Amino acid sequence: MINYNGHEELIRKVYDQGQSHVFRYWDMLNEEEKKSLMKQLNSVDFNLMNRLFSEEDRSHITNYTPAPTVRPEKFCPEKIDEAYRTGEEHISSGKMAAFLVAGGQGSRLGYEGPKGIFPIGPVSGKSLFHFHGEKIRAYEIKYGVKIPFLVMTSVANHDETVEFFKKNSFFGLDSELVFIFPQNMIPSLDLNGKLIMESKSSIFMNPDGHGGSLSALKSSGALESLNKLGIETVSYFQVDNPLVKILDPVFTGFHIMESAEISSKAIPKAYAEEKTGVFIKTETGKTGIVEYSDMPDEKLNATDQDGRLLYSAGNTAIHLFNTDFINRITDVGDPGLPYHRAIKKIEACIDAKPQEIEGIKYEKFIFDALPICKKDMIYETVREEEFAPVKNAEGKDSPATAKELISSLCRHWLTRSGVKIPERTEIIEISPLFSVDGKDIKPETVIPDSEKVYLEKNVHI
């Protein structure tokens, strides 16, 4: 057994847990490396890791039916107007915050750095972070309030994200109301349940998934700040969707009118095999999500009498959370969301050299909060207006398809407003500071006679 003054109890625990291999390179480490390894080991919940490795993955749902959704087109205009007024009153009362999950890297897009820095503006070339930051600033101007902006990063991209926000002056937002914090980490295990060495002086850890965002809100102190600011509703969304309506009055209004603790946006699946999870109801009456890969063919392809897919409510990763709900489930420590396990290739330190091995990564998913809330609502929306994920370098859900959707929506806004668009104009981008929802575009707006058009307006309060 190794000796290290002041850490005897931790060292004994590591040996008792059968994880003494983490000290294999101990004599090669300098003092700082030894301190770093001990600090990392002290953060490991060995009881949790033993339980996760020994348990079967029970996160899969087997018995379920299609989840009911709220479809605005089924309501009379008066009901939609009521929801809109209710939502606008809630927003303008300063009771909402925006929560962006941005822990990913842009490696799948061929980009080195945080995915949020990836340029997505079809004309401006502005980043995903810029899109979201300007939208929030536009909402502040429109509703005359300050909107707290929460950004959850990862250990890998936190510092670069903070620096990017500073470099861009927080996109015009009050820096005191922008809370940037990293998500929590959890060790990965090899197929024998052993901790994996990432280097001679560190164990391999992975982010605990977007489901860990609620715990991170608590542990970072951001939730306490929201409580002090009187925030009642948190709008959750992911960094790779530039079309997201961060603060949607109608969605917010229905959330309040339905007395929901969590509300989620869904889009009709384009086809049965589309790679998205779908909202379902479990046999206990709770809402959940089943991934397309976990659905048997008979359910994946099931249709109703009109030929519409029964399991059609695709997950957009857009949610509203009541802060009362987040407070309740985090006051007792871990909210209790299940960990999902996945076998992944991991670059490990084997015999003091890098070597790729198979390991087990554990993650939580945010939608697993649905079954533990008292009431939820699923709101069905229009794909072309709110969903343009940037996940692949080419093909579907790529920068090219997202830019096309952005331009198409901007063109739709202008046409709907009666604005004349020159024939040679092919690509259009509208800054949120010009119009955040297209409803205030004036018909006399003049579009430059150019192939590429960017409508931008500097607004100061």
C-alpha positions in Angstrom: 0.0 0.0 0.0 1.3 3.5 -0.9 1.9 6.1 1.8 0.8 9.7 1.5 0.6 11.8 4.6 -2.9 13.1 5.4 -4.7 10.7 3.0 -4.5 7.4 4.8 -8.2 6.9 5.1 -8.8 7.6 1.4 -5.9 5.3 0.3 -7.3 2.5 2.5 -10.8 3.0 0.9 -9.4 2.8 -2.6 -7.6 -0.5 -1.7 -10.6 -1.9 0.0 -12.7 -1.2 -3.1 -10.3 -3.2 -5.3 -9.2 -0.1 -7.2 -5.5 0.0 -6.1 -4.4 -0.1 -9.8 -5.0 3.7 -9.9 -1.7 4.0 -7.9 0.3 1.9 -10.4 2.3 5.0 -11.5 2.5 6.6 -8.1 6.3 6.7 -7.9 6.5 8.4 -11.3 4.3 11.3 -10.2 5.5 14.7 -9.0 3.9 16.3 -5.9 1.3 18.3 -7.9 0.2 15.2 -9.8 -0.1 13.2 -6.6 -2.3 15.9 -5.1 -4.5 16.1 -8.2 -5.0 12.3 -8.3 -6.0 12.2 -4.6 -8.4 15.1 -5.1 -10.0 13.3 -8.0 -10.3 10.0 -6.0 -11.8 11.9 -3.1 -14.7 13.0 -5.4 -15.5 9.4 -6.4 -18.7 7.9 -4.9 -17.5 4.3 -4.7 -20.8 3.0 -3.4 -22.6 4.5 -6.4 -20.1 3.1 -8.9 -20.4 -0.4 -7.4 -24.2 -0.1 -7.6 -24.2 1.1 -11.1 -21.9 -1.6 -12.3 -23.7 -4.4 -10.5 -27.2 -3.3 -11.5 -28.9 -4.1 -14.8 -29.8 -1.0 -16.9 -33.4 -0.5 -15.9 -33.8 2.7 -17.8 -35.7 1.1 -20.7 -39.5 1.4 -20.7 -41.4 -1.6 -22.1 -45.1 -1.1 -21.5 -46.5 2.1 -22.8 -49.0 3.9 -25.0 -48.8 7.1 -27.1 -48.7 10.3 -25.0 -51.4 12.9 -25.5 -50.3 16.3 -26.7 -51.7 19.8 -26.8 -52.1 20.8 -30.4 -52.8 24.5 -30.8 -54.7 24.1 -34.0 -57.4 22.2 -32.1 -58.2 25.2 -30.0 -60.3 28.2 -30.9 -58.5 31.5 -31.5 -59.8 32.8 -28.1 -58.0 30.0 -26.3 -54.7 30.7 -28.1 -55.1 34.4 -27.4 -55.6 33.6 -23.7 -52.5 31.5 -23.6 -50.5 34.2 -25.4 -51.6 36.9 -22.9 -50.9 34.6 -20.0 -47.5 33.8 -21.2 -46.6 37.4 -22.1 -47.7 38.6 -18.6 -45.5 35.9 -17.0 -42.5 36.9 -19.1 -43.0 40.7 -18.7 -43.3 40.2 -14.9 -39.6 39.0 -14.8 -40.5 35.5 -13.7 -38.6 33.5 -16.4 -35.0 32.5 -17.0 -33.3 30.8 -19.9 -31.2 27.7 -19.4 -28.8 26.6 -22.2 -27.1 23.2 -22.0 -23.8 23.6 -23.9 -21.4 21.0 -22.8 -20.6 19.6 -26.2 -17.6 20.0 -28.4 -17.8 20.6 -32.2 -15.7 17.6 -33.1 -18.5 15.9 -35.0 -18.8 19.0 -37.1 -15.1 19.1 -37.9 -14.7 22.0 -35.5 -12.3 22.2 -32.6 -13.8 23.9 -29.7 -17.2 24.3 -27.9 -20.1 23.6 -30.2 -21.7 26.9 -29.1 -18.8 28.8 -30.9 -19.6 27.0 -34.2 -20.7 29.6 -36.9 -24.2 29.0 -38.0 -25.6 32.3 -39.4 -26.2 31.7 -43.1 -25.2 35.2 -43.9 -23.7 36.8 -40.8 -21.6 33.7 -39.8 -22.6 34.3 -36.2 -22.1 31.5 -33.7 -24.8 29.4 -32.0 -24.0 31.2 -28.7 -24.5 34.5 -30.6 -27.9 33.4 -31.8 -29.1 32.5 -28.4 -27.6 35.5 -26.6 -29.1 37.9 -29.1 -32.5 36.3 -28.8 -32.5 36.7 -25.0 -31.4 40.4 -25.4 -34.3 40.9 -27.9 -36.7 39.4 -25.4 -35.4 41.8 -22.7 -36.1 44.7 -25.0 -39.5 43.5 -26.1 -40.8 42.8 -22.6 -38.9 45.4 -20.7 -37.3 43.0 -18.2 -33.9 41.5 -17.4 -33.7 37.8 -18.1 -31.2 35.6 -16.3 -29.2 33.4 -18.7 -27.9 30.1 -17.4 -25.2 28.3 -19.4 -24.1 24.8 -18.4 -20.8 23.9 -19.9 -18.5 20.9 -19.5 -15.1 20.7 -17.8 -13.6 20.4 -21.4 -15.1 23.6 -22.8 -15.9 25.7 -19.7 -12.9 28.1 -19.8 -13.2 28.6 -23.6 -16.9 29.3 -23.3 -16.5 31.9 -20.5 -13.8 33.6 -22.6 -16.0 33.7 -25.7 -18.8 35.3 -23.7 -16.5 37.9 -22.3 -14.9 38.6 -25.8 -18.4 39.2 -27.1 -19.5 41.4 -24.2 -22.1 38.8 -23.2 -24.0 39.7 -26.3 -25.4 42.8 -24.7 -26.7 41.1 -21.6 -26.0 42.0 -18.0 -22.9 39.9 -17.1 -24.2 39.7 -13.5 -27.2 37.8 -14.7 -25.3 35.3 -16.9 -24.4 32.3 -14.9 -21.9 29.9 -16.6 -21.0 26.7 -14.8 -19.7 23.2 -15.7 -21.8 20.1 -15.3 -20.8 17.4 -12.9 -18.6 14.5 -13.8 -18.7 10.7 -13.1 -16.1 8.0 -13.6 -16.3 5.6 -16.4 -15.6 1.9 -15.7 -14.0 -0.8 -17.8 -15.9 -4.0 -18.5 -14.6 -5.5 -15.2 -15.9 -2.6 -13.1 -12.5 -1.0 -12.6 -11.7 2.7 -12.8 -10.0 3.7 -16.1 -6.8 5.6 -16.0 -6.8 8.5 -18.5 -3.2 9.3 -17.7 -0.6 8.3 -15.1 -2.1 10.8 -12.7 -5.8 10.9 -13.5 -8.8 8.7 -13.9 -11.1 8.9 -16.9 -14.4 10.7 -16.1 -17.3 11.7 -18.4 -20.0 14.4 -18.0 -23.0 13.0 -16.2 -25.3 13.9 -19.1 -27.9 16.6 -19.6 -30.0 14.9 -16.9 -27.4 16.2 -14.4 -28.3 19.8 -15.2 -30.8 20.0 -12.4 -28.2 18.9 -9.9 -25.7 21.3 -11.4 -28.1 24.2 -11.0 -28.2 23.4 -7.3 -24.5 22.7 -6.7 -23.3 25.7 -8.7 -25.4 28.1 -6.7 -27.4 29.2 -9.8 -30.6 27.9 -8.4 -30.2 29.9 -5.2 -29.7 33.0 -7.4 -32.9 32.3 -9.4 -34.8 31.9 -6.1 -33.6 35.3 -4.9 -34.5 36.9 -8.2 -38.1 35.6 -8.0 -37.8 33.3 -11.0 -40.7 30.9 -11.3 -40.1 29.2 -14.7 -36.9 28.0 -16.4 -36.8 27.6 -20.2 -34.4 24.7 -21.0 -32.9 24.2 -24.4 -29.8 22.8 -26.1 -27.1 24.7 -27.8 -27.4 23.0 -31.2 -30.8 24.3 -32.2 -30.6 27.9 -33.6 -34.4 28.0 -34.3 -35.5 27.5 -30.7 -38.1 29.9 -29.3 -36.4 30.5 -26.0 -39.3 32.4 -24.5 -42.5 31.4 -26.2 -45.6 33.2 -24.8 -48.2 30.6 -26.1 -46.1 27.6 -24.8 -45.6 29.4 -21.5 -49.2 30.3 -21.3 -50.4 26.8 -21.7 -47.8 25.6 -19.2 -49.3 27.9 -16.6 -52.9 27.3 -17.6 -52.3 23.5 -17.3 -50.7 23.9 -13.9 -47.8 21.8 -15.2 -44.5 21.4 -13.4 -42.7 20.4 -16.6 -43.8 21.2 -20.1 -42.2 19.8 -23.3 -42.3 20.7 -26.9 -42.8 17.9 -29.5 -42.8 17.9 -33.2 -44.5 15.3 -35.4 -42.0 12.7 -36.6 -41.2 13.0 -40.3 -41.1 9.2 -40.7 -41.2 6.2 -38.5 -37.4 5.6 -38.5 -36.5 9.2 -37.7 -33.8 9.1 -35.1 -35.6 10.9 -32.3 -37.1 9.8 -29.0 -40.9 9.9 -28.7 -43.1 10.9 -25.8 -45.1 8.0 -24.3 -47.4 7.2 -21.3 -46.3 4.4 -19.1 -48.6 1.9 -17.6 -48.6 3.9 -14.4 -49.9 7.0 -16.3 -46.6 8.8 -16.2 -45.0 10.6 -19.1 -41.7 9.3 -20.5 -39.6 9.1 -23.6 -38.6 6.0 -25.5 -35.7 6.2 -28.0 -36.5 5.1 -31.5 -33.8 2.3 -31.3 -35.7 0.8 -28.3 -39.1 0.6 -30.0 -40.2 -2.7 -31.5 -41.2 -2.5 -35.2 -44.9 -2.9 -34.5 -44.9 0.2 -32.4 -42.4 2.1 -34.4 -44.6 1.8 -37.5 -48.1 1.8 -35.9 -50.6 4.2 -37.3 -54.1 5.5 -36.5 -57.2 5.4 -38.7 -56.0 8.4 -40.6 -52.6 6.9 -41.3 -50.7 9.1 -38.9 -48.0 7.6 -36.8 -49.3 6.7 -33.3 -45.9 7.3 -31.8 -45.3 10.6 -33.5 -44.5 13.1 -30.8 -40.8 13.6 -31.3 -38.6 15.0 -28.6 -37.1 18.4 -29.3 -35.2 18.8 -26.0 -37.2 22.0 -25.3 -38.7 22.1 -21.8 -40.2 24.5 -19.2 -39.4 23.7 -15.5 -41.0 25.3 -12.5 -38.4 26.4 -10.0 -40.5 25.0 -7.2 -40.2 21.6 -8.8 -36.4 21.9 -9.2 -36.1 23.1 -5.6 -38.2 20.2 -4.3 -36.3 17.4 -6.1 -32.8 18.8 -5.3 -33.5 19.8 -1.7 -32.9 16.1 -0.8 -29.6 15.8 -2.6 -29.6 13.8 -5.8 -32.9 14.1 -7.7 -32.9 10.4 -8.3 -32.8 10.3 -12.0 -31.6 7.0 -13.3 -28.3 6.5 -15.0 -28.2 5.1 -18.5 -25.2 3.0 -19.4 -23.5 2.8 -22.8 -20.5 0.8 -24.0 -18.1 3.3 -25.7 -14.5 3.4 -27.0 -12.3 5.1 -24.5 -8.7 6.1 -24.8 -7.0 4.8 -21.6 -3.5 4.8 -20.1 -2.4 1.2 -20.3 1.2 0.3 -19.5 2.0 4.0 -19.4 0.8 4.3 -23.1 -2.4 5.5 -24.7 -4.6 2.6 -25.8 -8.2 2.4 -26.9 -10.4 0.1 -24.8 -14.2 -0.5 -24.4 -15.6 1.1 -21.3 -18.9 1.9 -19.7 -20.1 5.5 -19.6 -22.9 6.5 -17.3 -25.3 9.4 -18.1 -28.5 10.9 -16.9 -31.2 12.2 -19.3 -33.2 15.3 -18.5 -36.5 13.7 -19.7 -36.3 11.2 -16.8 -37.5 14.0 -14.6 -40.9 13.7 -16.3 -42.1 10.7 -14.3 -41.3 12.3 -11.0 -43.2 15.5 -11.5 -46.8 15.9 -10.4 -48.1 17.1 -13.7 -46.7 17.7 -17.2 -47.8 18.9 -20.6 -46.6 18.1 -24.1 -47.1 20.9 -26.6 -46.9 20.0 -30.3 -45.3 22.6 -32.5 -44.2 23.1 -36.1 -40.8 21.7 -37.0 -39.9 24.3 -39.6 -40.4 27.1 -37.1 -38.6 25.8 -34.1 -36.3 22.9 -34.8 -33.0 22.9 -36.8 -30.6 20.7 -34.9 -26.9 20.8 -35.8 -25.5 17.4 -35.1 -23.8 16.0 -38.2 -21.1 17.5 -40.5 -23.1 16.6 -43.6 -26.5 15.4 -44.6 -29.5 15.5 -42.2 -29.3 17.7 -39.2 -26.2 19.4 -40.4 -25.0 23.0 -40.7 -26.3 23.1 -44.3 -29.8 22.0 -43.4 -29.9 24.3 -40.4 -28.9 27.3 -42.4 -31.5 26.5 -45.0 -34.2 26.3 -42.3 -33.1 29.6 -40.8 -33.3 31.3 -44.2 -36.6 29.7 -45.1 -38.2 30.8 -41.8 -36.9 34.4 -42.3 -38.3 34.4 -45.8 -41.6 33.2 -44.5 -41.7 36.0 -41.9 -41.1 38.6 -44.5 -43.7 37.2 -46.9 -46.3 36.9 -44.2 -45.7 40.6 -43.3 -46.3 41.6 -46.9 -42.6 42.5 -47.6 -41.5 42.4 -51.2 -38.4 40.2 -51.6 -36.2 40.7 -54.7 -36.1 37.8 -57.1 -32.3 37.4 -56.9 -32.4 37.1 -53.1 -31.5 33.5 -52.3 -30.4 33.6 -48.6 -32.0 35.7 -45.9 -31.0 36.0 -42.3 -32.8 38.2 -39.7 -31.1 39.2 -36.5 -33.2 38.7 -33.4 -32.5 42.4 -32.7 -34.4 43.2 -35.9 -37.2 40.8 -35.1 -37.2 37.9 -32.6 -40.4 36.3 -33.8 -41.3 38.0 -37.1 -44.5 39.5 -35.8 -43.3 43.1 -35.7 -41.9 43.2 -39.3 -43.4 46.2 -41.1 -44.7 45.7 -44.7 -42.7 48.7 -45.8 -39.4 47.0 -44.9 -37.0 47.4 -47.8 -34.9 44.3 -48.8 -31.6 45.1 -50.5 -31.4 43.7 -54.1 -28.7 41.1 -53.2 -28.3 37.4 -53.3 -27.5 37.4 -49.6 -29.4 39.6 -47.2 -28.8 40.2 -43.5 -31.3 42.4 -41.6 -29.7 43.7 -38.5 -30.7 46.5 -36.1 -28.7 47.9 -33.3 -31.0 48.5 -30.3 -29.9 50.2 -27.1 -31.8 50.7 -23.9 
